[in-house]
Amino acid sequence: MGESFTWTGVLHTGIASFLQAPAVNPNAADLKAMGATHAIYGFPFDYTTITRPGSSHGPRAVRDASSQYLPYHFDYDLDISDFITLVDCGDVKAIPGNAAKTFAAVEADLGEIYKAGAMPIVVGGEHSTTIPGAASLARAKGGPLGLVMFDTHLDTALEMGGETLTHCAPITRTLELEEYSAQNTVIIGMHGPANPREERLWVEEQGVRMFTIDEVVDRGIKAVTREAMEIAWNGTTGVYVTVDLDCLEAAYVPGTCAPEPGGLTGRELLQALKIVGEMGYTAFDIAEVAPQYDLGGITARMGCRIILDLLAARVRAENEN
């Protein structure tokens, strides 16, 4: 990753790793030998979805889309490969039809990445990816921890048909861990008729801070994001950030499982991620890229931008201080 990238060396060449990062097994010894500081990790799993299936193909689509990008980011005037060593640890060996065993495999692999001193970047897959993602951070770093989620939906279901490990429950399952608290948990962007009343009541009872899309419009995404990050970092030692692509207006992300009109614009989300990077995060994931429904790959490209913008924003902030 240290060499200068040009278009002739990026487009449509090599294996489909993210940004042509070297492929490394999720093994602490191998990662240390590579000097890895950040590791892409795929979660090709959509078994629990109650909306359109297809996000299991998301990690590959995001990797393919990354061939259209460079590690140099114009907005930040830096090449992330000058500051980090990015590797691609492939995908979890998902167990078809078994969320519990698949999540256990994710936690084991992410544990190896943390053991190597690297930061995992989990690419979904359905939004249940946050359940093992947040749990792995808790086991690796301890608490107290904060959580910030960009999402059209609350994702606070207690259960779905008796099942507790679902893409509707990343917030509820995470808050069952002692390292996380509702007072350091924030949801940005929820709106519309796809959020059950009981989930809203649960959020209000728990004290989770909600920034609705109307509040974002009224106050501006920058002010909202700064307050959200302040809440997440208040008295904590780390913050997990998760971005569901359906937080965006459906026109920007047709290739997602539950597209909704009226969400954030692409520009608003990128402005928010700049602030997230500046204020710091400890790990992050993206979820719900479903390329079967995409138009020209624009949703997968947005997934790439989320990753690249978060990395570039954090690198600049760390090297300015």
Stockholm file with secondary structure:
# STOCKHOLM 1.0

chainA/1-321         MGESFTWTGVLHTGIASFLQAPAVNPNAADLKAMGATHAIYGFPFDYTTITRPGSSHGPRAVRDASSQYLPYHFDYDLDISDFITLVDCGDVKAIPGNAAKTFAAVEADLGEIYKAGAMPIVVGGEHSTTIPGAASLARAKGGPLGLVMFDTHLDTALEMGGETLTHCAPITRTLELEEYSAQNTVIIGMHGPANPREERLWVEEQGVRMFTIDEVVDRGIKAVTREAMEIAWNGTTGVYVTVDLDCLEAAYVPGTCAPEPGGLTGRELLQALKIVGEMGYTAFDIAEVAPQYDLGGITARMGCRIILDLLAARVRAENEN
#=GR chainA/1-321 SS CCSCCCGGGTTTCSCCCGGGCCBCCSCHHHHHHHTCSEEEEEECCCTTCSSCCCGGGHHHHHHHHGGGCCSEETTTTEEGGGTCCEEEEEECCCCTTCHHHHHHHHHHHHHHHHHTTCEEEEEESSGGGHHHHHHHHHHHHCSCEEEEEECSSCCCCSCBTTBCSSTTCHHHHHTTSTTEEEEEEEEECCCSTTSCHHHHHHHHHHTCEEECHHHHHHHCHHHHHHHHHHHHHTTCSEEEEEEEGGGBBTTTCCSBSSCBTTCBCHHHHHHHHHHHHHHCCSEEEEECBCGGGCSTTHHHHHHHHHHHHHHHHHHHHHHHC
#=GC SS_cons         CCSCCCGGGTTTCSCCCGGGCCBCCSCHHHHHHHTCSEEEEEECCCTTCSSCCCGGGHHHHHHHHGGGCCSEETTTTEEGGGTCCEEEEEECCCCTTCHHHHHHHHHHHHHHHHHTTCEEEEEESSGGGHHHHHHHHHHHHCSCEEEEEECSSCCCCSCBTTBCSSTTCHHHHHTTSTTEEEEEEEEECCCSTTSCHHHHHHHHHHTCEEECHHHHHHHCHHHHHHHHHHHHHTTCSEEEEEEEGGGBBTTTCCSBSSCBTTCBCHHHHHHHHHHHHHHCCSEEEEECBCGGGCSTTHHHHHHHHHHHHHHHHHHHHHHHC
//
